[in-house]
Amino acid sequence: KGKCPEDGWDESTIELFLHELAVMDSNNFLGNCGVGEREGRVASGLVARRHYRLIHGIGRSGDISAVQPKAAGSSLLNKLTNSVVLDIIKLAGVRTVAHCFVVPMATGMSLTLCFLTLRHKRPKAKYIIWPRIDQKSCFKSMITAGFEPVVIENVLEGDELRTDIEAVEAKIKALGAENILCLHSTTSCFAPRVPDRLEELSMICANYDIPHIVNNAYGVQSSKCMHLIQQGARVGRIDAFVQSLDKNFMVPVGGAIIAGFNESFIQEISKMYPGRASASPSLDVLITLLSLGTNGYKQLLKERKEMFSYLSSELKKLADNHNERLLDTPHNPISLAMSLKNLDENNDAAVTQLGSMLFTRQVSGARVVPCGSVQTVNNYTFKGFMAHTNDYPCAYLNAASAIGIKKQDVDVFLKRLDKCLKTFLKEAKKEESVNEISNSNTDTEQLED
């Protein structure tokens, strides 16, 4: 039926299925005689086994979604994967999605492919409107496609950084809609930035007839992010949304899903991909979803939400104990941020040093964001880089509850963070004591003089 099974298959069933697909490829025929330049020959048996002898990849030279006659098994694998993934996207909350395909590139290059497809539809356009998100790959995706990003600064509402809708519309009017390739918005992001106001942006795009591409990097795992995409498409315009395979389905890095509400446009994007492609990302995600089933994936989504609530409550307690604050970012469903005001006031280098301490203690993924760091990306200078704004009021630390996280991960992280912060507090007190003694000695010397 081309849908993800409700209950996951066991490993031996999945392997049998993959072997059945593999024997449909010509390179695995017993009497095959290949005289072309690409015949699926593999020198290493280890490599052949790693890929289940599905060597031909997917697509043909002119279309990544086309069926390859001498690779019926690999072609069937590709079709099935796209169909199963579409089923999961609907299950995750975007019910009216029309079409999708797995592309063997990570999110940034997949966004570039979307922009390059739009180039042919809007030959005069040279700008992309982009509400600021301090993440290099989505910024570079626009540069690589040959367009000029127009950065729209976020507005601070309480602790949250939100989309400046008025600034977006004003910039469209100033540049002229015909000169704008698309609006490039974001759902999943690091707190205190929260998902863009997709409904309002989608309505603006519909009103000015401007395409809308959504960077939904790790948003499939969030019902809130998926709801925003569904609502945006309902009230306005969303042409495509792009999500990572590794972040949402726990597979190796190297693949993404490009999805949308107009099947013909998504097919146009797939035809823009030059040449055939690696089947590895498709194979990885198909194996994963067959082993999980819809029930297994739903359970992972449920556990992620529960761990977000747990991480939020426990991080708040820790913040209070250290006279810090869990920033109030209710619109961000995945990422949390805790202020580091005391560290920032005591020592300018302490914030980045905390990040190093956590990393050396095997805490990965936590980000520390100091105030006022400056970074240049492709000749564009971002002030306050990583904070998504020029002057965020305080330094802070990020932690996220992403799919697959366990209670043990949260507990160990909090224990190690607590220990690091206590170390800094001791050092700060020592420094204060040294300064007091030094000042006292100076006062005595002045009296003696």
LINURWO-V249549 format. One record per residue. N is the residue number from 0. D_CENTER is the distance of its C-alpha to the mean C-alpha in Angstrom with 1 decimal. Layout:
N,D_CENTER
N,D_CENTER
This chain:
0,29.7
1,26.3
2,24.7
3,23.1
4,26.0
5,26.4
6,27.3
7,25.8
8,28.0
9,29.4
10,28.7
11,32.1
12,31.6
13,28.3
14,29.9
15,33.0
16,30.9
17,29.1
18,32.6
19,34.0
20,31.4
21,32.0
22,35.8
23,35.2
24,34.1
25,37.0
26,36.4
27,37.2
28,40.4
29,43.5
30,45.6
31,42.9
32,44.2
33,41.5
34,42.7
35,39.6
36,37.3
37,34.4
38,35.8
39,33.2
40,35.2
41,33.7
42,35.7
43,34.2
44,34.7
45,31.9
46,29.4
47,30.9
48,30.6
49,27.0
50,26.2
51,28.8
52,30.8
53,28.4
54,28.8
55,28.9
56,25.2
57,24.4
58,25.7
59,28.5
60,28.9
61,28.6
62,26.0
63,23.1
64,24.0
65,27.7
66,29.8
67,31.4
68,35.0
69,35.4
70,32.1
71,32.6
72,30.8
73,27.6
74,27.7
75,28.1
76,25.2
77,23.0
78,24.4
79,24.1
80,20.5
81,19.6
82,21.9
83,20.6
84,17.0
85,18.3
86,20.2
87,17.3
88,15.4
89,18.7
90,19.2
91,15.9
92,17.3
93,17.2
94,20.8
95,21.9
96,19.3
97,21.7
98,20.2
99,17.3
100,17.1
101,15.3
102,15.1
103,15.4
104,13.0
105,9.4
106,7.1
107,9.2
108,12.4
109,11.8
110,11.6
111,14.7
112,16.4
113,16.1
114,17.6
115,20.3
116,21.3
117,21.8
118,24.0
119,26.8
120,26.8
121,27.0
122,29.0
123,30.0
124,26.5
125,25.2
126,22.9
127,19.4
128,19.1
129,16.0
130,15.7
131,14.8
132,11.5
133,12.1
134,9.5
135,11.4
136,9.8
137,9.4
138,12.9
139,14.3
140,13.3
141,15.9
142,18.4
143,18.3
144,19.2
145,22.1
146,21.4
147,21.9
148,19.1
149,20.9
150,19.2
151,19.9
152,20.1
153,19.1
154,21.9
155,22.5
156,23.6
157,24.7
158,22.1
159,19.2
160,17.9
161,18.0
162,18.2
163,21.6
164,22.7
165,26.1
166,24.9
167,22.8
168,25.9
169,28.2
170,26.3
171,26.5
172,30.2
173,30.8
174,29.1
175,30.3
176,28.1
177,29.4
178,28.0
179,24.4
180,22.3
181,19.7
182,17.7
183,14.0
184,12.4
185,9.3
186,8.8
187,6.3
188,7.4
189,9.8
190,13.3
191,15.8
192,13.8
193,13.3
194,11.9
195,14.0
196,17.4
197,16.5
198,20.1
199,21.8
200,19.8
201,20.3
202,24.0
203,24.3
204,22.9
205,25.4
206,28.2
207,27.8
208,26.9
209,23.7
210,20.9
211,17.5
212,14.2
213,11.1
214,7.5
215,6.3
216,2.8
217,4.0
218,7.1
219,9.5
220,10.6
221,11.6
222,14.9
223,14.8
224,11.7
225,13.3
226,16.6
227,15.6
228,14.8
229,18.1
230,20.0
231,18.9
232,20.2
233,23.3
234,24.5
235,23.3
236,21.4
237,18.0
238,18.4
239,15.1
240,11.6
241,9.0
242,6.6
243,6.0
244,9.2
245,9.0
246,6.5
247,8.5
248,11.8
249,12.5
250,13.6
251,13.8
252,11.3
253,12.5
254,11.7
255,9.9
256,11.5
257,13.0
258,14.8
259,17.2
260,20.4
261,22.8
262,23.4
263,25.3
264,22.6
265,19.9
266,22.8
267,23.4
268,19.9
269,20.6
270,24.0
271,22.7
272,21.2
273,24.2
274,25.7
275,25.0
276,21.9
277,21.2
278,21.4
279,19.7
280,16.2
281,18.2
282,20.5
283,18.1
284,16.4
285,19.9
286,21.4
287,18.9
288,19.3
289,23.0
290,23.3
291,21.5
292,22.9
293,21.9
294,23.6
295,21.7
296,18.3
297,19.6
298,20.9
299,17.6
300,16.1
301,19.3
302,19.3
303,15.8
304,17.3
305,20.4
306,18.9
307,17.1
308,20.6
309,22.2
310,19.9
311,20.5
312,24.3
313,24.8
314,22.9
315,25.0
316,28.1
317,27.3
318,26.7
319,30.0
320,31.8
321,30.8
322,31.6
323,28.0
324,26.0
325,22.9
326,21.5
327,21.9
328,18.5
329,19.2
330,16.8
331,13.6
332,13.4
333,11.1
334,11.8
335,15.4
336,17.3
337,20.9
338,23.3
339,24.9
340,27.9
341,30.6
342,29.0
343,28.5
344,32.1
345,33.7
346,32.1
347,29.9
348,28.6
349,28.2
350,24.6
351,23.3
352,25.9
353,24.4
354,21.1
355,23.2
356,25.2
357,22.4
358,21.0
359,24.5
360,24.9
361,22.1
362,19.6
363,16.2
364,12.9
365,15.1
366,15.0
367,18.2
368,18.4
369,22.0
370,23.6
371,24.3
372,22.5
373,22.6
374,20.6
375,21.3
376,18.7
377,20.5
378,23.5
379,21.8
380,22.4
381,20.2
382,22.2
383,20.7
384,17.6
385,14.7
386,16.5
387,15.4
388,19.2
389,22.4
390,24.1
391,22.4
392,25.4
393,24.6
394,22.7
395,20.4
396,18.4
397,15.0
398,14.5
399,12.0
400,13.1
401,10.6
402,12.1
403,15.0
404,15.9
405,19.7
406,22.3
407,23.5
408,20.3
409,20.6
410,24.3
411,24.3
412,21.7
413,23.9
414,27.0
415,25.9
416,24.6
417,27.9
418,29.9
419,28.2
420,28.9
421,32.5
422,33.0
423,32.1
424,34.5
425,37.3
426,36.8
427,36.9
428,40.1
429,41.7
430,41.0
431,42.5
432,45.6
433,46.1
434,45.9
435,48.4
436,50.8
437,50.5
438,51.2
439,54.1
440,55.6
441,55.3
442,57.1
443,59.9
444,60.4
445,60.7
446,63.3
447,65.2
448,65.2
